[in-house]
């Protein structure tokens, strides 16, 4: 399936719409003073949701982010909302790349998109760069998350970005509805967890910015320092422990069984990386927050992941994505749902 074409006419001849159309994109870059001449582009990153490209032309290299091909769940993959958040966070200590341009006009490449600066560094997945130790990776990951949660979201212009109360109940309602949209089959474990979550919602503390997809594979390291946090499409204002629960759900430690949700970042199974308990202890120390009901938050993260990934599996079945990772989701989504059930019920 061709993802990149030169002209709209070439795109119209395809059975599926392209993801980038280069000549109109060049005119957009010209209008924003982003280099000159012919553009080339290549996919970048291991993300399996919004689509990210490295864009090159004379004068620089940039990163472009756009939604995947439809069908898309309602309100998902809103890249312009993500860009709005990043621009708000540029004035804070949160480690984010700079947004350089946004485009609402779907006539340019077929979808809204934004362009951000390229951050030099490495995303850690299956190997550890020589400049950083396993312990430093864990420390930086937690410290950067504490910074996110400590940010005054009202002062940086995010009033109205999310509702500060009732976040957990809304998450359960929203993803229950999303399952009805995404489901391609019945999964009994998922239904059991849905009921359990609704019956055991904990009381939230003060609301903070919530990243929504905070894991090792969504950050970049430059030397020993975590230099940028990416993939903010699920961000909102809500309960910060939801991020902690998600980090625990996606963090594989030495001796863990194989897991679909943790398969994208396997390096943390190596000796020397902190355990999940150690991550929680550092977060508790640095944030001053009580680590209550973490099993509920971890269950929520696994349950949401199963529902979200079922949407990706649905797109794979429809033939609108070539991402081979989604082939694993036929068994992977039920496996995540079962892990959620075990976390909930013990």
One Martini backbone bead per residue (centre of mass of N, CA, C, O) as a GRO file, in nm:
protein
  346
    1UNK     BB    1   0.092   0.039   0.027
    2UNK     BB    2   0.077   0.363  -0.051
    3UNK     BB    3   0.182   0.650   0.152
    4UNK     BB    4   0.355   0.815  -0.071
    5UNK     BB    5   0.305   1.110  -0.264
    6UNK     BB    6   0.318   1.384  -0.485
    7UNK     BB    7   0.006   1.390  -0.570
    8UNK     BB    8  -0.334   1.393  -0.570
    9UNK     BB    9  -0.367   1.220  -0.827
   10UNK     BB   10  -0.214   0.976  -0.718
   11UNK     BB   11  -0.402   0.927  -0.474
   12UNK     BB   12  -0.672   0.875  -0.638
   13UNK     BB   13  -0.551   0.592  -0.765
   14UNK     BB   14  -0.595   0.467  -0.497
   15UNK     BB   15  -0.747   0.246  -0.271
   16UNK     BB   16  -0.590   0.419  -0.061
   17UNK     BB   17  -0.507   0.668   0.116
   18UNK     BB   18  -0.267   0.866   0.170
   19UNK     BB   19  -0.038   1.018   0.412
   20UNK     BB   20   0.133   1.168   0.184
   21UNK     BB   21   0.171   1.494   0.005
   22UNK     BB   22   0.436   1.663  -0.117
   23UNK     BB   23   0.368   1.922  -0.277
   24UNK     BB   24   0.173   2.056  -0.072
   25UNK     BB   25   0.376   2.039   0.163
   26UNK     BB   26   0.583   2.232   0.046
   27UNK     BB   27   0.398   2.482   0.051
   28UNK     BB   28   0.357   2.481   0.353
   29UNK     BB   29   0.653   2.512   0.432
   30UNK     BB   30   0.699   2.777   0.285
   31UNK     BB   31   0.478   2.944   0.453
   32UNK     BB   32   0.673   2.870   0.731
   33UNK     BB   33   0.989   2.866   0.679
   34UNK     BB   34   1.064   2.541   0.605
   35UNK     BB   35   1.265   2.565   0.399
   36UNK     BB   36   1.378   2.415   0.080
   37UNK     BB   37   1.242   2.236  -0.161
   38UNK     BB   38   1.260   1.910  -0.162
   39UNK     BB   39   1.075   1.646  -0.025
   40UNK     BB   40   1.137   1.404   0.227
   41UNK     BB   41   1.008   1.082   0.364
   42UNK     BB   42   0.987   0.898   0.685
   43UNK     BB   43   0.932   0.677   0.903
   44UNK     BB   44   0.892   0.709   1.269
   45UNK     BB   45   0.905   0.498   1.503
   46UNK     BB   46   0.684   0.271   1.722
   47UNK     BB   47   0.418   0.368   1.670
   48UNK     BB   48   0.041   0.263   1.669
   49UNK     BB   49  -0.111   0.533   1.582
   50UNK     BB   50  -0.004   0.782   1.517
   51UNK     BB   51   0.168   0.941   1.251
   52UNK     BB   52   0.528   0.946   1.184
   53UNK     BB   53   0.755   1.187   1.030
   54UNK     BB   54   1.050   1.237   0.853
   55UNK     BB   55   1.146   1.561   0.734
   56UNK     BB   56   1.319   1.659   0.434
   57UNK     BB   57   1.518   1.957   0.360
   58UNK     BB   58   1.646   2.234   0.280
   59UNK     BB   59   1.739   2.343   0.622
   60UNK     BB   60   1.620   2.053   0.738
   61UNK     BB   61   1.460   1.868   1.015
   62UNK     BB   62   1.142   1.709   1.070
   63UNK     BB   63   0.825   1.653   1.243
   64UNK     BB   64   0.535   1.462   1.153
   65UNK     BB   65   0.181   1.464   1.253
   66UNK     BB   66  -0.079   1.213   1.206
   67UNK     BB   67  -0.333   1.039   1.135
   68UNK     BB   68  -0.471   0.771   1.054
   69UNK     BB   69  -0.655   0.582   0.890
   70UNK     BB   70  -0.950   0.502   0.830
   71UNK     BB   71  -1.120   0.400   1.081
   72UNK     BB   72  -1.225   0.609   1.361
   73UNK     BB   73  -1.268   0.689   1.660
   74UNK     BB   74  -1.419   0.889   1.853
   75UNK     BB   75  -1.192   1.152   1.939
   76UNK     BB   76  -0.954   1.031   1.804
   77UNK     BB   77  -0.654   1.146   1.683
   78UNK     BB   78  -0.598   1.452   1.795
   79UNK     BB   79  -0.344   1.650   1.685
   80UNK     BB   80  -0.429   1.945   1.758
   81UNK     BB   81  -0.459   1.899   2.058
   82UNK     BB   82  -0.169   1.810   2.100
   83UNK     BB   83  -0.039   2.077   2.002
   84UNK     BB   84  -0.167   2.260   2.213
   85UNK     BB   85  -0.030   2.130   2.455
   86UNK     BB   86   0.266   2.167   2.373
   87UNK     BB   87   0.253   2.478   2.368
   88UNK     BB   88   0.184   2.507   2.668
   89UNK     BB   89   0.451   2.341   2.772
   90UNK     BB   90   0.691   2.522   2.670
   91UNK     BB   91   0.661   2.713   2.948
   92UNK     BB   92   0.781   2.468   3.093
   93UNK     BB   93   0.949   2.182   3.241
   94UNK     BB   94   0.847   2.014   3.032
   95UNK     BB   95   0.953   1.756   2.804
   96UNK     BB   96   0.923   1.915   2.493
   97UNK     BB   97   0.862   1.976   2.183
   98UNK     BB   98   0.849   2.203   1.927
   99UNK     BB   99   0.599   2.376   1.773
  100UNK     BB  100   0.582   2.513   1.430
  101UNK     BB  101   0.311   2.375   1.296
  102UNK     BB  102  -0.030   2.392   1.175
  103UNK     BB  103  -0.305   2.184   1.017
  104UNK     BB  104  -0.654   2.187   0.919
  105UNK     BB  105  -0.617   2.129   0.615
  106UNK     BB  106  -0.707   1.841   0.438
  107UNK     BB  107  -0.599   1.932   0.143
  108UNK     BB  108  -0.295   1.871   0.173
  109UNK     BB  109  -0.284   1.539   0.301
  110UNK     BB  110  -0.591   1.443   0.424
  111UNK     BB  111  -0.509   1.579   0.708
  112UNK     BB  112  -0.432   1.669   0.993
  113UNK     BB  113  -0.139   1.858   1.123
  114UNK     BB  114   0.202   1.860   1.257
  115UNK     BB  115   0.505   2.049   1.332
  116UNK     BB  116   0.824   1.955   1.468
  117UNK     BB  117   1.091   1.929   1.625
  118UNK     BB  118   1.397   1.779   1.629
  119UNK     BB  119   1.516   1.535   1.849
  120UNK     BB  120   1.814   1.442   1.977
  121UNK     BB  121   1.829   1.080   2.006
  122UNK     BB  122   1.692   0.803   2.209
  123UNK     BB  123   1.488   0.525   2.185
  124UNK     BB  124   1.408   0.285   2.425
  125UNK     BB  125   1.380  -0.074   2.381
  126UNK     BB  126   1.616  -0.332   2.331
  127UNK     BB  127   1.842  -0.117   2.391
  128UNK     BB  128   2.131   0.026   2.552
  129UNK     BB  129   2.282   0.299   2.580
  130UNK     BB  130   2.604   0.389   2.683
  131UNK     BB  131   2.522   0.674   2.840
  132UNK     BB  132   2.323   0.484   3.011
  133UNK     BB  133   2.170   0.357   3.286
  134UNK     BB  134   1.928   0.175   3.426
  135UNK     BB  135   1.887   0.363   3.671
  136UNK     BB  136   1.862   0.630   3.509
  137UNK     BB  137   1.612   0.558   3.352
  138UNK     BB  138   1.419   0.536   3.594
  139UNK     BB  139   1.468   0.813   3.719
  140UNK     BB  140   1.393   0.991   3.471
  141UNK     BB  141   1.108   0.882   3.425
  142UNK     BB  142   0.997   0.976   3.699
  143UNK     BB  143   1.085   1.275   3.708
  144UNK     BB  144   0.928   1.361   3.452
  145UNK     BB  145   0.648   1.286   3.566
  146UNK     BB  146   0.651   1.474   3.808
  147UNK     BB  147   0.660   1.730   3.638
  148UNK     BB  148   0.391   1.699   3.503
  149UNK     BB  149   0.220   1.683   3.779
  150UNK     BB  150   0.340   1.979   3.884
  151UNK     BB  151   0.195   2.135   3.681
  152UNK     BB  152   0.031   2.437   3.612
  153UNK     BB  153  -0.239   2.412   3.410
  154UNK     BB  154  -0.373   2.693   3.442
  155UNK     BB  155  -0.121   2.881   3.393
  156UNK     BB  156  -0.071   2.738   3.087
  157UNK     BB  157  -0.375   2.722   2.943
  158UNK     BB  158  -0.567   2.443   3.044
  159UNK     BB  159  -0.832   2.552   3.071
  160UNK     BB  160  -1.059   2.308   2.943
  161UNK     BB  161  -0.898   2.045   2.852
  162UNK     BB  162  -1.024   1.932   3.123
  163UNK     BB  163  -1.180   1.757   3.379
  164UNK     BB  164  -1.097   1.761   3.725
  165UNK     BB  165  -1.356   1.587   3.763
  166UNK     BB  166  -1.444   1.249   3.721
  167UNK     BB  167  -1.227   1.089   3.556
  168UNK     BB  168  -1.260   0.782   3.615
  169UNK     BB  169  -1.557   0.751   3.536
  170UNK     BB  170  -1.514   0.852   3.244
  171UNK     BB  171  -1.320   0.634   3.155
  172UNK     BB  172  -1.514   0.399   3.187
  173UNK     BB  173  -1.734   0.508   2.997
  174UNK     BB  174  -1.569   0.565   2.742
  175UNK     BB  175  -1.441   0.271   2.705
  176UNK     BB  176  -1.704   0.124   2.691
  177UNK     BB  177  -1.791   0.267   2.429
  178UNK     BB  178  -1.536   0.195   2.263
  179UNK     BB  179  -1.584  -0.107   2.259
  180UNK     BB  180  -1.841  -0.097   2.087
  181UNK     BB  181  -1.677   0.016   1.840
  182UNK     BB  182  -1.415  -0.194   1.829
  183UNK     BB  183  -1.540  -0.460   1.833
  184UNK     BB  184  -1.484  -0.811   1.692
  185UNK     BB  185  -1.553  -0.948   1.977
  186UNK     BB  186  -1.574  -1.160   2.246
  187UNK     BB  187  -1.461  -1.076   2.596
  188UNK     BB  188  -1.501  -1.184   2.906
  189UNK     BB  189  -1.275  -1.047   3.074
  190UNK     BB  190  -1.351  -0.758   2.997
  191UNK     BB  191  -1.635  -0.755   3.119
  192UNK     BB  192  -1.546  -0.807   3.412
  193UNK     BB  193  -1.367  -0.552   3.438
  194UNK     BB  194  -1.577  -0.339   3.383
  195UNK     BB  195  -1.743  -0.397   3.637
  196UNK     BB  196  -1.517  -0.367   3.852
  197UNK     BB  197  -1.435  -0.075   3.800
  198UNK     BB  198  -1.719   0.054   3.857
  199UNK     BB  199  -1.721  -0.069   4.170
  200UNK     BB  200  -1.394   0.057   4.243
  201UNK     BB  201  -1.369   0.360   4.255
  202UNK     BB  202  -1.154   0.583   4.344
  203UNK     BB  203  -1.033   0.851   4.513
  204UNK     BB  204  -0.930   1.151   4.411
  205UNK     BB  205  -0.710   1.380   4.382
  206UNK     BB  206  -0.561   1.623   4.260
  207UNK     BB  207  -0.541   1.759   3.962
  208UNK     BB  208  -0.369   1.682   3.654
  209UNK     BB  209  -0.168   1.613   3.428
  210UNK     BB  210  -0.228   1.360   3.172
  211UNK     BB  211  -0.084   1.166   2.940
  212UNK     BB  212  -0.192   0.833   2.885
  213UNK     BB  213   0.121   0.711   2.754
  214UNK     BB  214   0.334   0.634   2.982
  215UNK     BB  215   0.649   0.531   2.849
  216UNK     BB  216   0.955   0.446   2.737
  217UNK     BB  217   0.872   0.457   2.418
  218UNK     BB  218   0.777   0.790   2.474
  219UNK     BB  219   1.087   0.858   2.499
  220UNK     BB  220   1.391   1.060   2.515
  221UNK     BB  221   1.747   1.026   2.493
  222UNK     BB  222   2.027   1.244   2.596
  223UNK     BB  223   2.215   1.058   2.714
  224UNK     BB  224   2.129   1.080   3.058
  225UNK     BB  225   1.877   1.237   2.946
  226UNK     BB  226   1.554   1.321   2.945
  227UNK     BB  227   1.440   1.521   2.661
  228UNK     BB  228   1.155   1.373   2.569
  229UNK     BB  229   0.798   1.382   2.529
  230UNK     BB  230   0.559   1.181   2.372
  231UNK     BB  231   0.249   1.107   2.289
  232UNK     BB  232  -0.033   1.318   2.371
  233UNK     BB  233  -0.328   1.223   2.268
  234UNK     BB  234  -0.439   1.126   2.578
  235UNK     BB  235  -0.445   1.385   2.711
  236UNK     BB  236  -0.526   1.543   3.035
  237UNK     BB  237  -0.735   1.606   3.310
  238UNK     BB  238  -0.645   1.434   3.625
  239UNK     BB  239  -0.528   1.135   3.745
  240UNK     BB  240  -0.197   1.060   3.803
  241UNK     BB  241  -0.218   0.744   3.867
  242UNK     BB  242  -0.274   0.659   3.575
  243UNK     BB  243   0.026   0.679   3.486
  244UNK     BB  244   0.141   0.478   3.685
  245UNK     BB  245  -0.029   0.234   3.598
  246UNK     BB  246   0.077   0.232   3.303
  247UNK     BB  247   0.374   0.195   3.360
  248UNK     BB  248   0.338  -0.078   3.504
  249UNK     BB  249   0.194  -0.229   3.263
  250UNK     BB  250   0.466  -0.169   3.061
  251UNK     BB  251   0.671  -0.289   3.276
  252UNK     BB  252   0.932  -0.497   3.239
  253UNK     BB  253   1.072  -0.756   3.429
  254UNK     BB  254   1.263  -0.970   3.562
  255UNK     BB  255   1.080  -1.279   3.493
  256UNK     BB  256   0.871  -1.217   3.306
  257UNK     BB  257   0.636  -1.278   3.105
  258UNK     BB  258   0.504  -1.260   2.824
  259UNK     BB  259   0.396  -0.940   2.658
  260UNK     BB  260   0.233  -0.731   2.456
  261UNK     BB  261   0.253  -0.448   2.609
  262UNK     BB  262   0.584  -0.508   2.667
  263UNK     BB  263   0.719  -0.572   2.374
  264UNK     BB  264   0.831  -0.276   2.290
  265UNK     BB  265   1.001  -0.300   2.584
  266UNK     BB  266   1.270  -0.521   2.669
  267UNK     BB  267   1.518  -0.400   2.832
  268UNK     BB  268   1.389  -0.413   3.137
  269UNK     BB  269   1.477  -0.725   3.182
  270UNK     BB  270   1.740  -0.645   3.259
  271UNK     BB  271   1.986  -0.614   3.452
  272UNK     BB  272   1.940  -0.315   3.672
  273UNK     BB  273   1.657  -0.266   3.655
  274UNK     BB  274   1.394  -0.151   3.784
  275UNK     BB  275   1.132  -0.212   3.954
  276UNK     BB  276   0.812  -0.142   4.010
  277UNK     BB  277   0.851  -0.078   4.310
  278UNK     BB  278   1.080   0.130   4.267
  279UNK     BB  279   0.917   0.331   4.101
  280UNK     BB  280   0.704   0.389   4.314
  281UNK     BB  281   0.895   0.491   4.536
  282UNK     BB  282   1.002   0.736   4.378
  283UNK     BB  283   0.736   0.874   4.324
  284UNK     BB  284   0.649   0.908   4.617
  285UNK     BB  285   0.895   1.078   4.705
  286UNK     BB  286   0.879   1.310   4.478
  287UNK     BB  287   0.554   1.378   4.505
  288UNK     BB  288   0.392   1.297   4.787
  289UNK     BB  289   0.216   1.062   4.702
  290UNK     BB  290  -0.022   0.834   4.745
  291UNK     BB  291  -0.021   0.469   4.688
  292UNK     BB  292  -0.327   0.405   4.599
  293UNK     BB  293  -0.487   0.165   4.427
  294UNK     BB  294  -0.289   0.043   4.200
  295UNK     BB  295  -0.447  -0.197   4.087
  296UNK     BB  296  -0.667  -0.027   3.957
  297UNK     BB  297  -0.485   0.141   3.766
  298UNK     BB  298  -0.360  -0.104   3.619
  299UNK     BB  299  -0.623  -0.221   3.520
  300UNK     BB  300  -0.712   0.021   3.357
  301UNK     BB  301  -0.470   0.017   3.160
  302UNK     BB  302  -0.519  -0.264   3.041
  303UNK     BB  303  -0.811  -0.224   2.949
  304UNK     BB  304  -0.757   0.018   2.761
  305UNK     BB  305  -0.552  -0.126   2.581
  306UNK     BB  306  -0.740  -0.341   2.471
  307UNK     BB  307  -0.943  -0.144   2.343
  308UNK     BB  308  -0.749   0.021   2.165
  309UNK     BB  309  -0.622  -0.231   2.012
  310UNK     BB  310  -0.885  -0.325   1.883
  311UNK     BB  311  -0.891  -0.085   1.687
  312UNK     BB  312  -0.633  -0.170   1.539
  313UNK     BB  313  -0.736  -0.449   1.453
  314UNK     BB  314  -0.971  -0.340   1.286
  315UNK     BB  315  -0.791  -0.188   1.080
  316UNK     BB  316  -0.642  -0.441   0.984
  317UNK     BB  317  -0.894  -0.594   0.880
  318UNK     BB  318  -0.963  -0.342   0.677
  319UNK     BB  319  -0.674  -0.247   0.541
  320UNK     BB  320  -0.560   0.054   0.671
  321UNK     BB  321  -0.301  -0.113   0.771
  322UNK     BB  322   0.062  -0.227   0.784
  323UNK     BB  323   0.095  -0.306   1.076
  324UNK     BB  324   0.234  -0.595   1.203
  325UNK     BB  325   0.162  -0.577   1.506
  326UNK     BB  326  -0.154  -0.623   1.466
  327UNK     BB  327  -0.141  -0.936   1.426
  328UNK     BB  328  -0.105  -0.993   1.744
  329UNK     BB  329  -0.411  -0.908   1.844
  330UNK     BB  330  -0.577  -1.161   1.834
  331UNK     BB  331  -0.424  -1.255   2.108
  332UNK     BB  332  -0.340  -0.992   2.264
  333UNK     BB  333  -0.606  -0.877   2.373
  334UNK     BB  334  -0.694  -1.120   2.550
  335UNK     BB  335  -0.433  -1.118   2.719
  336UNK     BB  336  -0.472  -0.837   2.845
  337UNK     BB  337  -0.750  -0.895   2.970
  338UNK     BB  338  -0.646  -1.123   3.156
  339UNK     BB  339  -0.446  -0.949   3.312
  340UNK     BB  340  -0.659  -0.759   3.424
  341UNK     BB  341  -0.818  -0.973   3.580
  342UNK     BB  342  -0.581  -1.062   3.768
  343UNK     BB  343  -0.532  -0.782   3.892
  344UNK     BB  344  -0.817  -0.751   4.013
  345UNK     BB  345  -0.861  -1.061   4.149
  346UNK     BB  346  -0.566  -1.223   4.197
   0.00000   0.00000   0.00000
